[in-house]
């Protein structure tokens, strides 16, 4: 399988401009490049790549992993978990933000390294596409976007919770970028204080998405509208997301290394990101529909 990079991919332009429009930041030259894992909060670790995010949540009953990156990132996630001193064979729960290759193609590798009884949770709409290895995506077509399938063990609906070892995560179906895009919220401890973490799925409008009268998938425009309303209401103190550029991963990591223990506590940055992404969405909607 050819690993897509940001650039012109057939009729799809997955350019850095896609994400600048939402995040105000350019993508790294190699979004799947190796990245040293680190601790964000007492229960939360970053185990992803230079931009393709993956998170480890540590509980007294085992590990939870959110996202696997693209195919080459999957082994990196496993290696990063080991580098932090944790055993991947104690991964009991595997979660996904959305079904695009850069977040789901590494899931199979992570699942192979996990506990035999690991459970994969996903939304109905995106879970079906992950189970088909990327086939069925309403926009990303062709072999270059497919990957090894992983069938969900549990389908999550909006508001469902997933619990392990005293940690509870809540699923919020925030469609638009994909039909079943899932934002996850959960509490963590930062510098002795309980904070609410939000792992934002994606708010990006990819070049070529159709909105309004003609849509990439039926109901996409309304999904974006609901998602922006949801993100504005959700508590977002520790701001993380499916791409590192969305929440200034590298800049905040540098501040953390410099001794700022609460570097990832950024409610203002979270709101600003949502506002920029919504403005881009509304600009696109206006351009396409007059």
LOBADREN-179640 format. One record per residue (C-alpha): residue number from 0; y, z, x. Coordinates in nm, 4 decimals, m for minus. Example, Ala and Ser with C-alpha at 12.3 -4.5 7.8 and 13.67 -1.06 7.14 Angstrom:
milo = 0 yy = m0.4500 zz = 0.7800 xx = 1.2300
milo = 1 yy = m0.1060 zz = 0.7140 xx = 1.3670
END
This chain:
milo = 0 yy = 0.0000 zz = 0.0000 xx = 0.0000
milo = 1 yy = 0.3449 zz = m0.0882 xx = 0.1300
milo = 2 yy = 0.5711 zz = 0.2140 xx = 0.1353
milo = 3 yy = 0.9043 zz = 0.1185 xx = m0.0232
milo = 4 yy = 1.2231 zz = 0.2127 xx = 0.1537
milo = 5 yy = 1.5757 zz = 0.2129 xx = 0.0219
milo = 6 yy = 1.6903 zz = m0.1489 xx = 0.0193
milo = 7 yy = 1.6200 zz = m0.4632 xx = m0.1762
milo = 8 yy = 1.2668 zz = m0.4453 xx = m0.3134
milo = 9 yy = 1.2030 zz = m0.7611 xx = m0.5113
milo = 10 yy = 1.4347 zz = m0.7379 xx = m0.8107
milo = 11 yy = 1.4943 zz = m0.3664 xx = m0.7590
milo = 12 yy = 1.7789 zz = m0.2320 xx = m0.5467
milo = 13 yy = 1.6814 zz = 0.1198 xx = m0.4455
milo = 14 yy = 1.9845 zz = 0.1477 xx = m0.2221
milo = 15 yy = 2.1614 zz = 0.4511 xx = m0.0862
milo = 16 yy = 2.4389 zz = 0.3614 xx = m0.3303
milo = 17 yy = 2.2092 zz = 0.4658 xx = m0.6142
milo = 18 yy = 2.2222 zz = 0.8216 xx = m0.4953
milo = 19 yy = 2.5788 zz = 0.8249 xx = m0.3665
milo = 20 yy = 2.6841 zz = 0.7510 xx = m0.7225
milo = 21 yy = 2.5137 zz = 1.0680 xx = m0.8401
milo = 22 yy = 2.5308 zz = 1.2955 xx = m0.5388
milo = 23 yy = 2.8329 zz = 1.1842 xx = m0.3425
milo = 24 yy = 2.6057 zz = 1.1673 xx = m0.0358
milo = 25 yy = 2.4264 zz = 0.8794 xx = 0.1355
milo = 26 yy = 2.0491 zz = 0.8789 xx = 0.1774
milo = 27 yy = 1.8996 zz = 0.9492 xx = 0.5225
milo = 28 yy = 1.7860 zz = 0.6444 xx = 0.7191
milo = 29 yy = 1.4253 zz = 0.7583 xx = 0.6707
milo = 30 yy = 1.3982 zz = 0.9664 xx = 0.3519
milo = 31 yy = 1.0280 zz = 1.0277 xx = 0.4260
milo = 32 yy = 1.0908 zz = 1.1420 xx = 0.7825
milo = 33 yy = 0.9356 zz = 1.4714 xx = 0.9026
milo = 34 yy = 1.1413 zz = 1.7827 xx = 0.8384
milo = 35 yy = 1.0779 zz = 2.1358 xx = 0.9582
milo = 36 yy = 0.9822 zz = 2.3658 xx = 0.6671
milo = 37 yy = 1.1875 zz = 2.6751 xx = 0.5974
milo = 38 yy = 1.2445 zz = 2.9646 xx = 0.3594
milo = 39 yy = 1.5094 zz = 2.9207 xx = 0.0868
milo = 40 yy = 1.4478 zz = 3.2485 xx = m0.0977
milo = 41 yy = 1.1904 zz = 3.5283 xx = m0.0888
milo = 42 yy = 0.9375 zz = 3.3298 xx = m0.2954
milo = 43 yy = 1.0614 zz = 2.9764 xx = m0.2329
milo = 44 yy = 1.0146 zz = 2.7422 xx = 0.0656
milo = 45 yy = 1.1095 zz = 2.3838 xx = 0.1418
milo = 46 yy = 0.8028 zz = 2.1871 xx = 0.2565
milo = 47 yy = 0.9199 zz = 1.8305 xx = 0.1952
milo = 48 yy = 1.0538 zz = 1.5459 xx = 0.4077
milo = 49 yy = 1.4029 zz = 1.4551 xx = 0.5231
milo = 50 yy = 1.4980 zz = 1.3579 xx = 0.1670
milo = 51 yy = 1.1844 zz = 1.3390 xx = m0.0503
milo = 52 yy = 1.1639 zz = 1.7014 xx = m0.1622
milo = 53 yy = 0.8651 zz = 1.9285 xx = m0.2058
milo = 54 yy = 0.8688 zz = 2.3013 xx = m0.2693
milo = 55 yy = 0.6279 zz = 2.5869 xx = m0.2140
milo = 56 yy = 0.6383 zz = 2.8941 xx = m0.4375
milo = 57 yy = 0.4436 zz = 3.1937 xx = m0.3112
milo = 58 yy = 0.2904 zz = 3.4399 xx = m0.5570
milo = 59 yy = 0.0459 zz = 3.7280 xx = m0.5212
milo = 60 yy = m0.2206 zz = 3.5180 xx = m0.6966
milo = 61 yy = m0.1802 zz = 3.1968 xx = m0.4990
milo = 62 yy = 0.0566 zz = 2.9105 xx = m0.4249
milo = 63 yy = 0.2495 zz = 2.6672 xx = m0.6438
milo = 64 yy = 0.3666 zz = 2.3287 xx = m0.5119
milo = 65 yy = 0.6269 zz = 2.1069 xx = m0.6779
milo = 66 yy = 0.6057 zz = 1.7346 xx = m0.5853
milo = 67 yy = 0.4210 zz = 1.5584 xx = m0.3061
milo = 68 yy = 0.6697 zz = 1.2990 xx = m0.1832
milo = 69 yy = 0.5476 zz = 0.9460 xx = m0.1164
milo = 70 yy = 0.2084 zz = 0.8681 xx = 0.0386
milo = 71 yy = 0.2994 zz = 0.9500 xx = 0.4036
milo = 72 yy = 0.4776 zz = 1.2681 xx = 0.2937
milo = 73 yy = 0.1682 zz = 1.4187 xx = 0.1273
milo = 74 yy = 0.0053 zz = 1.5101 xx = 0.4632
milo = 75 yy = 0.3424 zz = 1.6410 xx = 0.5840
milo = 76 yy = 0.3584 zz = 1.8779 xx = 0.2859
milo = 77 yy = 0.0129 zz = 2.0145 xx = 0.3681
milo = 78 yy = 0.1019 zz = 2.0505 xx = 0.7372
milo = 79 yy = 0.4312 zz = 2.2205 xx = 0.6514
milo = 80 yy = 0.2540 zz = 2.4758 xx = 0.4341
milo = 81 yy = 0.0202 zz = 2.5543 xx = 0.7229
milo = 82 yy = 0.3138 zz = 2.5745 xx = 0.9663
milo = 83 yy = 0.4680 zz = 2.8453 xx = 0.7478
milo = 84 yy = 0.1467 zz = 3.0484 xx = 0.7769
milo = 85 yy = 0.0057 zz = 2.9818 xx = 0.4308
milo = 86 yy = m0.3362 zz = 2.8408 xx = 0.3445
milo = 87 yy = m0.3217 zz = 2.5195 xx = 0.1354
milo = 88 yy = m0.6634 zz = 2.6160 xx = m0.0042
milo = 89 yy = m0.4816 zz = 2.8846 xx = m0.2048
milo = 90 yy = m0.2680 zz = 2.6290 xx = m0.3919
milo = 91 yy = m0.3555 zz = 2.7003 xx = m0.7553
milo = 92 yy = m0.0867 zz = 2.5019 xx = m0.9389
milo = 93 yy = 0.0587 zz = 2.1583 xx = m0.8683
milo = 94 yy = 0.3729 zz = 2.0458 xx = m1.0538
milo = 95 yy = 0.5709 zz = 1.7213 xx = m1.0646
milo = 96 yy = 0.9338 zz = 1.6364 xx = m1.1386
milo = 97 yy = 0.8658 zz = 1.2684 xx = m1.2130
milo = 98 yy = 0.6238 zz = 0.9847 xx = m1.1665
milo = 99 yy = 0.8074 zz = 0.7599 xx = m0.9196
milo = 100 yy = 0.6185 zz = 0.6860 xx = m0.5971
milo = 101 yy = 0.8572 zz = 0.8913 xx = m0.3814
milo = 102 yy = 0.7608 zz = 1.2098 xx = m0.5657
milo = 103 yy = 0.4076 zz = 1.1435 xx = m0.6893
milo = 104 yy = 0.2284 zz = 0.9274 xx = m0.4310
milo = 105 yy = 0.1577 zz = 1.2313 xx = m0.2106
milo = 106 yy = 0.0171 zz = 1.4468 xx = m0.4899
milo = 107 yy = m0.3432 zz = 1.3331 xx = m0.4357
milo = 108 yy = m0.3342 zz = 1.4454 xx = m0.0710
milo = 109 yy = m0.1920 zz = 1.7846 xx = m0.1649
milo = 110 yy = m0.4523 zz = 1.8260 xx = m0.4372
milo = 111 yy = m0.7361 zz = 1.7501 xx = m0.1934
milo = 112 yy = m0.6130 zz = 2.0280 xx = 0.0338
milo = 113 yy = m0.5724 zz = 2.2765 xx = m0.2520
milo = 114 yy = m0.8084 zz = 2.5264 xx = m0.4130
milo = 115 yy = m1.1062 zz = 2.3724 xx = m0.5988
milo = 116 yy = m0.9703 zz = 2.5092 xx = m0.9274
milo = 117 yy = m0.6138 zz = 2.3810 xx = m0.8759
milo = 118 yy = m0.4432 zz = 2.2662 xx = m1.1959
milo = 119 yy = m0.1973 zz = 1.9773 xx = m1.2108
milo = 120 yy = 0.0727 zz = 2.0128 xx = m1.4777
milo = 121 yy = 0.2916 zz = 1.7210 xx = m1.5905
milo = 122 yy = 0.4823 zz = 1.5933 xx = m1.8928
milo = 123 yy = 0.3036 zz = 1.3651 xx = m2.1381
milo = 124 yy = 0.5130 zz = 1.0565 xx = m2.0631
milo = 125 yy = 0.5197 zz = 1.0840 xx = m1.6842
milo = 126 yy = 0.1743 zz = 1.2410 xx = m1.6568
milo = 127 yy = 0.0197 zz = 0.9306 xx = m1.8091
milo = 128 yy = 0.1810 zz = 0.7150 xx = m1.5419
milo = 129 yy = 0.0764 zz = 0.9487 xx = m1.2577
milo = 130 yy = m0.2777 zz = 0.9338 xx = m1.4019
milo = 131 yy = m0.2552 zz = 0.5540 xx = m1.3769
milo = 132 yy = m0.1239 zz = 0.5650 xx = m1.0203
milo = 133 yy = 0.2258 zz = 0.4454 xx = m1.1071
milo = 134 yy = 0.1109 zz = 0.1673 xx = m1.3366
milo = 135 yy = 0.3073 zz = 0.1630 xx = m1.6615
milo = 136 yy = 0.6456 zz = 0.2642 xx = m1.5245
milo = 137 yy = 0.9041 zz = 0.0934 xx = m1.7481
milo = 138 yy = 1.1046 zz = m0.0345 xx = m1.4513
milo = 139 yy = 0.9230 zz = m0.0151 xx = m1.1155
milo = 140 yy = 0.6657 zz = m0.2908 xx = m1.1419
milo = 141 yy = 0.4126 zz = m0.4191 xx = m0.8934
milo = 142 yy = 0.1627 zz = m0.3006 xx = m0.6348
milo = 143 yy = 0.4286 zz = m0.1764 xx = m0.3935
milo = 144 yy = 0.5088 zz = 0.1062 xx = m0.6368
milo = 145 yy = 0.1514 zz = 0.2129 xx = m0.7124
milo = 146 yy = m0.0386 zz = 0.5005 xx = m0.5556
milo = 147 yy = m0.3562 zz = 0.7068 xx = m0.5773
milo = 148 yy = m0.3861 zz = 0.8405 xx = m0.9346
milo = 149 yy = m0.3898 zz = 1.2097 xx = m1.0202
milo = 150 yy = m0.4865 zz = 1.3048 xx = m1.3741
milo = 151 yy = m0.2963 zz = 1.6003 xx = m1.5230
milo = 152 yy = m0.5089 zz = 1.8990 xx = m1.6183
milo = 153 yy = m0.2359 zz = 2.0367 xx = m1.8439
milo = 154 yy = 0.0379 zz = 1.8521 xx = m2.0345
milo = 155 yy = 0.3676 zz = 2.0417 xx = m2.0572
milo = 156 yy = 0.6208 zz = 2.0081 xx = m2.3361
milo = 157 yy = 0.9867 zz = 2.0978 xx = m2.3306
milo = 158 yy = 1.0198 zz = 2.4751 xx = m2.3043
milo = 159 yy = 0.6610 zz = 2.5372 xx = m2.1939
milo = 160 yy = 0.6047 zz = 2.7930 xx = m1.9210
milo = 161 yy = 0.3666 zz = 2.7967 xx = m1.6254
milo = 162 yy = 0.2754 zz = 3.1362 xx = m1.4799
milo = 163 yy = 0.0894 zz = 3.2588 xx = m1.1726
milo = 164 yy = 0.0914 zz = 3.5946 xx = m0.9974
milo = 165 yy = 0.4028 zz = 3.7273 xx = m1.1659
milo = 166 yy = 0.6034 zz = 3.4048 xx = m1.1276
milo = 167 yy = 0.6932 zz = 3.2051 xx = m1.4389
milo = 168 yy = 0.8449 zz = 2.8575 xx = m1.4334
milo = 169 yy = 0.9903 zz = 2.6847 xx = m1.7385
milo = 170 yy = 0.9615 zz = 2.3095 xx = m1.7954
milo = 171 yy = 1.2621 zz = 2.1212 xx = m1.9327
milo = 172 yy = 1.1972 zz = 1.7586 xx = m2.0261
milo = 173 yy = 1.5104 zz = 1.5840 xx = m1.9024
milo = 174 yy = 1.4348 zz = 1.2172 xx = m1.9576
milo = 175 yy = 1.6444 zz = 0.9165 xx = m1.8659
milo = 176 yy = 1.5614 zz = 0.8492 xx = m1.5034
milo = 177 yy = 1.2019 zz = 0.8415 xx = m1.6263
milo = 178 yy = 1.0833 zz = 0.9097 xx = m1.9823
milo = 179 yy = 0.9213 zz = 1.2432 xx = m1.8947
milo = 180 yy = 1.1400 zz = 1.3568 xx = m1.6048
milo = 181 yy = 1.0933 zz = 1.7337 xx = m1.5780
milo = 182 yy = 1.3416 zz = 1.9901 xx = m1.4487
milo = 183 yy = 1.1894 zz = 2.3249 xx = m1.3534
milo = 184 yy = 1.3683 zz = 2.6627 xx = m1.3677
milo = 185 yy = 1.2452 zz = 2.9951 xx = m1.2324
milo = 186 yy = 1.3746 zz = 3.3226 xx = m1.0825
milo = 187 yy = 1.3826 zz = 3.3886 xx = m0.7092
milo = 188 yy = 1.5191 zz = 3.6659 xx = m0.4897
milo = 189 yy = 1.7997 zz = 3.5844 xx = m0.2469
milo = 190 yy = 1.9381 zz = 3.8558 xx = m0.0179
milo = 191 yy = 1.7956 zz = 4.1230 xx = m0.2470
milo = 192 yy = 1.9397 zz = 3.9779 xx = m0.5672
milo = 193 yy = 1.7554 zz = 3.7935 xx = m0.8448
milo = 194 yy = 1.8890 zz = 3.4426 xx = m0.8887
milo = 195 yy = 1.7927 zz = 3.1584 xx = m1.1223
milo = 196 yy = 1.6666 zz = 2.8498 xx = m0.9395
milo = 197 yy = 1.6864 zz = 2.5020 xx = m1.0885
milo = 198 yy = 1.4840 zz = 2.2101 xx = m0.9492
milo = 199 yy = 1.6635 zz = 1.9127 xx = m1.1024
milo = 200 yy = 1.4412 zz = 1.6108 xx = m1.1653
milo = 201 yy = 1.6881 zz = 1.3222 xx = m1.1260
milo = 202 yy = 2.0012 zz = 1.2076 xx = m1.3059
milo = 203 yy = 2.0287 zz = 0.8715 xx = m1.1276
milo = 204 yy = 2.0757 zz = 0.5427 xx = m1.3103
milo = 205 yy = 1.8922 zz = 0.2906 xx = m1.0927
milo = 206 yy = 2.0485 zz = m0.0539 xx = m1.0408
milo = 207 yy = 1.8986 zz = m0.2735 xx = m1.3098
milo = 208 yy = 1.8464 zz = m0.0010 xx = m1.5678
milo = 209 yy = 1.9577 zz = m0.1212 xx = m1.9097
milo = 210 yy = 2.1451 zz = 0.1190 xx = m2.1358
milo = 211 yy = 2.2832 zz = 0.1097 xx = m2.4885
milo = 212 yy = 2.1951 zz = m0.1867 xx = m2.7078
milo = 213 yy = 1.9169 zz = m0.3025 xx = m2.4747
milo = 214 yy = 1.7276 zz = m0.0345 xx = m2.2851
milo = 215 yy = 1.4791 zz = m0.0157 xx = m2.0001
milo = 216 yy = 1.2625 zz = 0.1888 xx = m2.2331
milo = 217 yy = 1.3262 zz = 0.2761 xx = m2.5997
milo = 218 yy = 1.5443 zz = 0.5852 xx = m2.6321
milo = 219 yy = 1.6543 zz = 0.5957 xx = m2.2679
milo = 220 yy = 2.0260 zz = 0.6274 xx = m2.3424
milo = 221 yy = 1.9699 zz = 0.9147 xx = m2.5848
milo = 222 yy = 1.7427 zz = 1.0789 xx = m2.3273
milo = 223 yy = 2.0203 zz = 1.0749 xx = m2.0686
milo = 224 yy = 2.2628 zz = 1.2215 xx = m2.3237
milo = 225 yy = 2.0248 zz = 1.5067 xx = m2.4063
milo = 226 yy = 1.9494 zz = 1.5693 xx = m2.0408
milo = 227 yy = 2.3128 zz = 1.6061 xx = m1.9397
milo = 228 yy = 2.3635 zz = 1.8486 xx = m2.2272
milo = 229 yy = 2.0581 zz = 2.0445 xx = m2.1111
milo = 230 yy = 2.1617 zz = 2.0614 xx = m1.7450
milo = 231 yy = 2.5061 zz = 2.1902 xx = m1.8451
milo = 232 yy = 2.3465 zz = 2.4780 xx = m2.0372
milo = 233 yy = 2.0760 zz = 2.5823 xx = m1.7932
milo = 234 yy = 2.1398 zz = 2.8589 xx = m1.5400
milo = 235 yy = 2.1659 zz = 2.7033 xx = m1.1952
milo = 236 yy = 2.2367 zz = 2.9468 xx = m0.9156
milo = 237 yy = 1.9912 zz = 2.8266 xx = m0.6504
milo = 238 yy = 2.0359 zz = 2.4502 xx = m0.6752
milo = 239 yy = 1.7496 zz = 2.2302 xx = m0.5531
milo = 240 yy = 1.6302 zz = 1.8859 xx = m0.6644
milo = 241 yy = 1.3841 zz = 1.6030 xx = m0.6140
milo = 242 yy = 1.5985 zz = 1.4504 xx = m0.3377
milo = 243 yy = 1.7546 zz = 1.6574 xx = m0.0611
milo = 244 yy = 2.0761 zz = 1.4557 xx = m0.0724
milo = 245 yy = 2.1369 zz = 1.5700 xx = m0.4311
milo = 246 yy = 2.1972 zz = 1.9295 xx = m0.3210
milo = 247 yy = 2.3156 zz = 1.8820 xx = 0.0401
milo = 248 yy = 1.9847 zz = 1.9898 xx = 0.1962
milo = 249 yy = 2.0818 zz = 1.9324 xx = 0.5581
milo = 250 yy = 2.4237 zz = 2.0951 xx = 0.5339
milo = 251 yy = 2.2879 zz = 2.4033 xx = 0.3562
milo = 252 yy = 1.9960 zz = 2.4308 xx = 0.5980
milo = 253 yy = 2.2465 zz = 2.4396 xx = 0.8849
milo = 254 yy = 2.4404 zz = 2.7190 xx = 0.7126
milo = 255 yy = 2.1175 zz = 2.9110 xx = 0.6534
milo = 256 yy = 2.0222 zz = 2.8777 xx = 1.0193
milo = 257 yy = 2.3692 zz = 3.0027 xx = 1.1112
milo = 258 yy = 2.3061 zz = 3.3255 xx = 0.9212
milo = 259 yy = 2.4289 zz = 3.2541 xx = 0.5682
milo = 260 yy = 2.1362 zz = 3.4034 xx = 0.3743
milo = 261 yy = 2.2604 zz = 3.2725 xx = 0.0381
milo = 262 yy = 2.3377 zz = 2.9189 xx = 0.1572
milo = 263 yy = 2.1426 zz = 2.7661 xx = m0.1312
milo = 264 yy = 2.3204 zz = 2.9719 xx = m0.3980
milo = 265 yy = 2.5556 zz = 2.7042 xx = m0.5263
milo = 266 yy = 2.6290 zz = 2.7052 xx = m0.9011
milo = 267 yy = 2.9536 zz = 2.5162 xx = m0.8471
milo = 268 yy = 2.7748 zz = 2.2451 xx = m0.6506
milo = 269 yy = 2.5128 zz = 2.2171 xx = m0.9218
milo = 270 yy = 2.7738 zz = 2.1657 xx = m1.1939
milo = 271 yy = 2.9680 zz = 1.9211 xx = m0.9778
milo = 272 yy = 2.6527 zz = 1.7159 xx = m0.9181
milo = 273 yy = 2.5785 zz = 1.6990 xx = m1.2913
milo = 274 yy = 2.9390 zz = 1.6001 xx = m1.3651
milo = 275 yy = 2.9328 zz = 1.3183 xx = m1.1063
milo = 276 yy = 2.5983 zz = 1.1921 xx = m1.2316
milo = 277 yy = 2.7182 zz = 1.1949 xx = m1.5920
milo = 278 yy = 3.0361 zz = 1.0072 xx = m1.4984
milo = 279 yy = 2.8241 zz = 0.7401 xx = m1.3281
milo = 280 yy = 2.5965 zz = 0.7172 xx = m1.6328
milo = 281 yy = 2.8952 zz = 0.6737 xx = m1.8664
milo = 282 yy = 3.0505 zz = 0.4116 xx = m1.6407
milo = 283 yy = 2.7264 zz = 0.2139 xx = m1.6447
milo = 284 yy = 2.6939 zz = 0.2489 xx = m2.0211
milo = 285 yy = 3.0498 zz = 0.1211 xx = m2.0690
milo = 286 yy = 3.0001 zz = m0.1729 xx = m1.8307
milo = 287 yy = 2.6860 zz = m0.2831 xx = m2.0114
milo = 288 yy = 2.8144 zz = m0.2419 xx = m2.3664
milo = 289 yy = 3.1871 zz = m0.3000 xx = m2.3465
END
